[in-house]
Amino acid sequence: MSKGNVIPLASREARLKHLIRHHLQELGFQRDAEGRLQPPSLDKDAYRRFHRGQREEKLVANKAWLGKHQSSLLRWFASGSDIKPHLIRPELELVDGRTWQSDLFRMASLYWQVPVSDGYGRRMRFLVWDRGNDKLIGIFALGDAVFNQAARDAAIGWDHHRRSEALVNLMDAYVLGALPPYSHLLGGKLVASLIRSRKVVNAFEERYGGSRGLISKKKKSARLLAVTTTSALGRSSTYNRLQLNGRKIFEPIGFTSGWGHFHFSGSIFDELRSYLEHVKDDYATNFEFGSGPNWRIRVIRRALERLGMDTKLAKHGFVREVFLCKIASNADVLLRGEGRRVLYGGLPTVREASRAALERWVIPRSERDLRYRDWLVTDLLASIHGNSTRLDLAGVQAHGLGN
């Protein structure tokens, strides 16, 4: 490149600052009396608006793939007329990569209005089937938990050292929910109930029981002791009061602090990282856990700092409730390093957990509210492509990453 085509650093920084301000103002950020940009009102419409850019980018990236696969995969999604509530038979299937089931999971995840991440580090993806009609009830996926999560660490009683040792035994449900029309029947609660089941523990043991640490490279005897998740926004109707047979499945343990990266869309983030690379800042490439959320937040804050902008712009202000599912009954004791024997006693099978969930939530809802019958499978495609006015998010939870 000739010298005449080199963009001066000052010009590049001015352009990037303008791009960031314009992007945030489009999301609803407004200037206060001192001229500083502040987050908008914290409601669900604003939350969806914050994610709109990421969702549009994800749909654009998947447009060709959907055109190729959606017709063959649509057969696995239900219309309301396909469901016979008393005949629903849930079954859990662990998804392997490069299979049609993996494609089905991918298509189902595109329904979420809050874009689903691809996860990072260890990952386990599950399809929840209704074997009464061979239709898909919902999905969930477990991935490595973020390293810093204040509410979780306080609830468990972790210090920095113990967290480093024990984090391998904890996973995070980075997507979890039911698809319509099962979502109309509180299917999200059914799906969440299956996380605490023997099949999930056995799948984890088989895949990760003898895994090695990403940094230490030391072999660790990993055991699935607990799973965390967060609500999409504020309190969650899916996880709160979620218990079966007198045992809580997900317990609320606090709230996130409102910091994160989801309001910086993929293209904006790429611009920030490219800028750090240009100025040879180590934050551009110096990270430990792949492209995990903690690193992404550090990149954003570092770039804002180097641009002379307020690093508090990395605070979106949306507080989400944090939940903890104790897979082992003594999970908190083991995670603190105060015991060695894992107590999985009373852990239900998928059949036992789903039968209890059907009797408690799904069947009673089907008798009180018949609107699930109106859902057509073509409505799912309209929702994925953003053309439906009948969008239903009941029973669906997904969360942006970061604290």
C-alpha positions in Angstrom: 0.0 0.0 0.0 1.4 3.4 -0.9 1.8 6.1 1.6 -1.0 8.1 -0.1 -3.5 5.3 0.9 -2.5 5.1 4.5 -5.2 6.4 6.8 -3.7 8.5 9.6 -4.3 7.2 13.1 -6.2 10.3 14.2 -8.6 10.0 11.2 -9.2 6.4 11.9 -9.9 7.1 15.6 -12.3 9.9 14.7 -14.2 7.7 12.3 -14.4 4.9 14.9 -15.6 7.2 17.6 -18.3 8.6 15.3 -19.3 5.0 14.4 -19.7 4.0 18.1 -21.7 7.1 19.0 -24.0 6.7 16.0 -24.5 3.0 16.8 -25.3 3.6 20.5 -27.7 6.5 19.7 -29.6 4.2 17.3 -30.0 1.8 20.2 -31.6 4.6 22.3 -28.6 5.9 24.2 -29.2 9.6 25.0 -27.0 12.4 26.3 -27.4 13.6 29.8 -27.0 17.2 31.0 -23.2 16.8 30.9 -23.2 15.4 27.3 -22.5 11.9 28.3 -24.2 9.0 26.5 -26.5 7.0 28.9 -28.4 3.7 28.3 -32.1 4.0 27.4 -35.1 2.9 29.6 -34.7 -0.7 30.7 -37.7 -2.5 29.1 -38.1 -5.6 26.9 -38.5 -3.5 23.8 -35.2 -1.8 24.4 -33.6 -5.1 25.1 -34.7 -6.5 21.8 -33.6 -3.3 20.1 -30.1 -3.7 21.6 -29.9 -7.2 20.1 -31.5 -6.3 16.8 -28.1 -5.6 15.0 -26.7 -9.0 16.2 -29.8 -10.8 15.2 -29.9 -9.3 11.8 -26.2 -10.1 11.3 -26.9 -13.7 12.4 -29.8 -14.1 10.0 -27.8 -12.6 7.1 -25.0 -15.0 7.9 -27.5 -17.9 7.8 -29.6 -16.8 4.9 -28.0 -19.2 2.3 -27.9 -22.0 4.9 -31.6 -21.6 5.7 -32.5 -21.5 2.0 -30.8 -24.9 1.6 -32.0 -26.6 4.8 -35.3 -25.1 6.1 -37.6 -27.1 3.9 -36.2 -30.5 5.0 -36.0 -29.5 8.6 -39.5 -28.0 9.0 -41.1 -31.4 9.3 -39.7 -31.7 12.8 -41.5 -28.6 14.1 -45.1 -28.8 15.3 -48.3 -27.1 14.6 -50.8 -26.9 17.4 -52.9 -29.6 15.8 -50.0 -32.0 16.1 -50.0 -31.9 19.9 -52.0 -34.2 22.1 -51.0 -33.0 25.6 -51.8 -36.3 27.4 -49.7 -38.2 24.9 -46.6 -36.1 25.0 -43.5 -38.3 25.6 -40.3 -36.2 26.1 -37.0 -37.7 25.1 -33.6 -36.1 25.4 -31.0 -36.4 22.6 -27.4 -35.3 22.8 -26.4 -33.6 19.5 -23.3 -34.6 17.6 -21.7 -32.2 15.2 -22.1 -32.5 11.4 -25.4 -34.4 11.7 -29.0 -33.4 10.6 -29.7 -33.1 14.4 -27.0 -30.5 14.6 -28.7 -28.7 11.7 -32.0 -28.9 13.5 -30.5 -27.4 16.6 -29.1 -24.6 14.5 -32.4 -23.8 12.9 -34.3 -23.9 16.1 -31.8 -21.5 17.8 -32.5 -19.0 15.0 -36.1 -18.6 16.4 -34.7 -16.8 19.5 -35.1 -13.1 19.3 -32.1 -12.7 21.6 -29.4 -14.2 19.4 -28.0 -17.5 20.6 -24.2 -17.6 20.9 -22.3 -20.6 19.5 -20.8 -21.3 23.0 -17.1 -21.7 23.7 -14.9 -24.2 25.3 -16.7 -27.3 26.3 -20.2 -27.6 24.8 -23.1 -30.0 25.0 -26.2 -29.4 22.9 -29.5 -31.3 23.5 -32.7 -31.7 21.5 -35.9 -32.3 23.6 -38.3 -34.4 21.5 -41.9 -35.3 21.8 -41.9 -39.0 20.8 -45.7 -38.9 20.8 -45.5 -37.2 17.4 -41.7 -37.0 16.7 -41.8 -33.2 16.9 -39.3 -30.9 18.6 -40.3 -29.5 22.0 -37.3 -27.4 22.6 -33.5 -27.2 23.0 -30.9 -26.4 25.6 -27.1 -26.2 25.5 -24.4 -26.2 28.2 -21.1 -24.5 27.8 -18.2 -23.3 29.9 -19.3 -20.8 32.5 -17.7 -17.3 32.5 -14.8 -17.0 34.9 -16.1 -13.9 36.7 -19.7 -13.9 37.9 -20.1 -12.1 41.2 -23.6 -13.4 42.1 -22.6 -17.0 41.5 -19.2 -16.8 43.3 -20.9 -15.2 46.3 -23.6 -17.8 46.5 -21.2 -20.7 46.3 -18.6 -19.1 48.6 -15.7 -19.1 46.1 -12.5 -17.1 46.4 -10.3 -16.7 43.4 -8.1 -19.7 44.0 -11.0 -22.1 44.7 -12.9 -20.9 41.7 -9.9 -21.6 39.4 -9.8 -25.2 40.8 -13.5 -26.0 40.8 -14.9 -24.1 37.7 -14.4 -27.3 35.6 -17.3 -28.9 37.5 -19.8 -26.2 36.6 -21.5 -25.5 33.3 -23.7 -22.7 32.0 -27.0 -23.1 30.1 -26.4 -20.5 27.5 -29.6 -21.3 25.7 -32.7 -23.0 27.1 -36.3 -23.0 26.1 -39.3 -24.5 24.3 -40.4 -23.7 20.8 -44.0 -22.9 19.9 -46.6 -24.3 20.3 -45.0 -26.2 23.2 -43.9 -22.8 24.7 -47.6 -21.9 25.0 -48.0 -24.9 27.3 -45.2 -23.9 29.7 -42.8 -26.2 27.8 -39.9 -24.0 28.9 -40.4 -25.3 32.4 -40.4 -28.9 31.2 -37.1 -28.3 29.2 -35.5 -26.6 32.2 -36.5 -29.6 34.4 -34.5 -32.0 32.2 -31.2 -30.4 32.9 -31.2 -32.0 36.3 -31.4 -35.6 35.1 -29.2 -38.7 35.0 -28.9 -38.5 31.2 -27.2 -35.1 31.3 -24.8 -36.2 34.1 -23.9 -39.4 32.2 -23.4 -37.4 28.9 -21.1 -35.0 30.7 -19.1 -37.8 32.4 -18.6 -39.6 29.1 -17.5 -36.5 27.2 -15.6 -34.5 29.8 -14.9 -36.7 32.8 -11.2 -37.0 31.9 -10.8 -33.6 30.2 -7.7 -31.4 30.5 -7.6 -27.7 31.5 -7.4 -25.2 28.7 -4.5 -23.4 30.3 -2.9 -25.8 32.8 -3.2 -28.8 30.3 -3.5 -30.9 33.5 -6.0 -33.8 33.4 -9.0 -33.1 35.7 -11.6 -35.4 37.0 -14.5 -33.2 36.0 -17.9 -34.0 37.5 -21.0 -32.1 36.6 -22.0 -30.6 40.0 -24.1 -27.6 39.0 -25.4 -25.5 36.1 -26.0 -21.8 36.0 -28.2 -19.7 33.7 -29.5 -16.1 33.5 -32.9 -14.7 32.6 -33.2 -12.7 29.4 -34.2 -9.6 31.3 -35.1 -9.0 35.0 -36.9 -11.7 36.8 -37.8 -15.0 35.0 -41.2 -16.6 34.9 -39.5 -19.8 33.6 -37.0 -20.4 36.4 -38.7 -18.8 39.4 -40.6 -21.2 41.5 -39.3 -24.0 39.4 -39.5 -27.2 41.5 -40.7 -30.7 41.2 -41.6 -33.2 43.9 -40.5 -30.6 46.5 -37.0 -30.1 45.1 -36.0 -26.8 43.6 -34.4 -27.1 40.1 -33.1 -23.6 39.6 -32.6 -21.3 42.5 -32.3 -17.5 42.2 -28.9 -16.4 43.6 -28.7 -12.7 42.5 -28.4 -10.4 39.6 -25.8 -9.5 37.0 -24.3 -6.0 37.2 -25.4 -4.7 33.8 -22.0 -4.8 32.1 -21.6 -6.8 28.9 -20.8 -6.7 25.2 -24.1 -7.6 23.4 -24.9 -3.9 22.6 -21.7 -3.7 20.6 -22.8 -5.7 17.5 -20.4 -8.1 15.8 -19.3 -5.6 13.2 -18.6 -2.9 15.8 -16.7 -5.3 17.9 -14.6 -6.3 14.9 -13.8 -2.7 14.3 -12.7 -2.2 17.9 -10.5 -5.3 17.8 -9.0 -4.3 14.5 -8.2 -0.9 15.9 -6.4 -2.5 18.9 -4.4 -4.7 16.5 -3.5 -1.6 14.4 -2.1 0.1 17.5 -0.4 -3.2 18.6 -2.3 -3.5 21.8 -2.0 -6.9 23.4 -5.7 -7.0 24.3 -6.5 -7.7 20.7 -5.2 -11.2 20.9 -4.2 -11.9 24.5 -7.0 -14.0 25.8 -7.3 -17.4 27.5 -10.7 -19.0 26.8 -11.2 -18.7 23.1 -13.5 -15.8 22.3 -15.3 -15.9 25.6 -17.4 -13.0 27.1 -14.9 -11.8 29.6 -12.3 -11.3 26.9 -14.8 -9.5 24.6 -15.7 -7.1 27.4 -12.0 -6.4 28.1 -11.4 -5.7 24.4 -14.3 -3.2 24.3 -13.3 -1.4 27.4 -9.6 -1.3 26.3 -10.6 0.1 22.9 -12.8 2.8 24.5 -10.1 3.8 26.8 -7.5 4.1 24.0 -10.0 6.2 22.0 -10.5 8.5 25.0 -14.1 7.5 25.3 -16.0 6.7 28.5 -15.4 3.0 29.4 -18.8 3.0 31.1 -20.3 2.7 27.7 -19.6 -1.0 28.1 -22.4 -0.9 30.7 -25.7 -1.6 29.0 -27.6 -1.4 32.2 -29.8 -4.5 31.7 -29.8 -6.5 34.9 -30.6 -10.2 34.6 -31.4 -12.7 37.3 -28.8 -15.4 37.9 -30.0 -19.0 38.7 -28.1 -22.0 40.0 -29.2 -25.6 39.5 -27.5 -28.1 41.9 -27.1 -31.3 40.0 -25.5 -33.0 43.0 -27.4 -32.4 46.2 -24.1 -31.4 47.9 -22.9 -29.3 45.0 -22.1 -26.1 47.0 -20.1 -28.1 49.5 -18.0 -29.8 46.8 -17.5 -26.6 44.8 -16.0 -25.0 47.9 -13.7 -27.9 48.3 -15.2 -29.1 51.6 -16.0 -32.6 50.6 -15.1 -35.3 48.1 -18.1 -37.7 47.7 -20.6 -36.6 45.1 -24.2 -37.2 46.2 -26.4 -37.8 43.1 -29.1 -39.6 45.1 -32.6 -38.8 43.9 -31.5 -37.6 40.5 -34.4 -38.4 38.2 -34.4 -40.1 34.8 -35.7 -38.0 31.9 -38.9 -40.0 32.0 -39.5 -39.3 35.7 -38.7 -35.6 35.4 -40.8 -35.1 32.3 -43.8 -36.9 33.7 -43.8 -34.7 36.8 -43.4 -31.6 34.6 -46.2 -32.6 32.3 -48.6 -33.3 35.2 -47.6 -30.1 37.0 -47.5 -27.5 34.2 -48.1 -28.7 30.6 -51.4 -30.7 30.9 -53.1 -28.2 33.2 -52.1 -25.3 30.9 -53.5 -27.2 27.9 -56.9 -27.5 29.6 -57.0 -23.8 30.6 -55.7 -22.2 27.5 -56.4 -23.6 24.0 -54.6 -20.9 22.1 -51.7 -23.3 21.4 -53.9 -25.0 18.8 -53.8 -21.9 16.6 -50.1 -22.1 16.0 -49.0 -23.1 12.5 -45.6 -24.4 11.7 -45.3 -21.8 9.0 -45.5 -19.2 11.8 -42.1 -20.4 12.9 -40.5 -19.5 9.6 -42.2 -16.1 9.6 -40.8 -15.5 13.1 -37.3 -16.6 12.2 -37.3 -14.4 9.1 -38.7 -11.5 11.1 -42.0 -11.2 9.3 -44.5 -12.4 12.0 -46.6 -10.3 14.2 -47.5 -13.4 16.3 -44.1 -13.7 18.0 -44.3 -15.7 21.1 -41.4 -15.8 23.6 -43.1 -17.6 26.5 -41.0 -20.4 27.9 -38.0 -19.2 25.9 -34.9 -18.0 27.6 -31.6 -17.0 26.1 -29.0 -14.6 27.5 -26.3 -12.4 26.2 -22.9 -13.2 27.7 -21.1 -11.0 30.1 -21.9 -9.7 33.5 
